[in-house]
Amino acid sequence: MIRPLIVGLGSSHGDDQAGWYVIERLRVHGVSEDDLQVAQSPADLCQSEISDRLLIVCDAADDGRPAGTIGEWNWPEQPLPARHSGTHDLTLGDALSLAVQLGAAPAKVSVWMISGREFRPMSLPCTEVLISASQLADCFYQRWYHA
């Protein structure tokens, strides 16, 4: 089995912390820091050693679905949902395409999105997002790390 690298994308803007909470919960389970990464931008992935790993990206989505809804996409087979970004950020799809061009593409990419509803700066995530982030982390732990 290919060892996964689980990356939590996010910011301190309310429900955008969903990916970070997945990583935090995996740390509570005792998952090695070698298998976890917190990132603020998809561009951070281009600096990681991911070419021989299963890459799992956890992020928040502002997609109009009920808060806490979880969705999965497998890249490049499925197009990734659009994510609005700042002028200095790459989208997740752009970052993964760049990794391909650099010869550093991961063996497989699984993107997990948790729908949010509140993305105000310096606000806390809503309860539904925290519950879903915890459930997703527990699922990952059971699948890849629990003996």
HELIX and SHEET records of a PDB file:
HELIX    1   1 GLY A   14  GLN A   17  5                                   4    
HELIX    2   2 ALA A   18  VAL A   28  1                                  11    
HELIX    3   3 GLU A   33  ASP A   35  5                                   3    
HELIX    4   4 PRO A   42  GLN A   47  5                                   6    
HELIX    5   5 LEU A   92  GLN A  101  1                                  10    
HELIX    6   6 THR A  127  TRP A  144  1                                  18    
SHEET    1   A 5 LEU A  36  ALA A  39  0                                        
SHEET    2   A 5 PRO A   4  LEU A   9  1                                        
SHEET    3   A 5 LEU A  54  ALA A  61  1                                        
SHEET    4   A 5 LYS A 108  SER A 115  1                                        
SHEET    5   A 5 ILE A  70  TRP A  75 -1                                        
END                                                                             
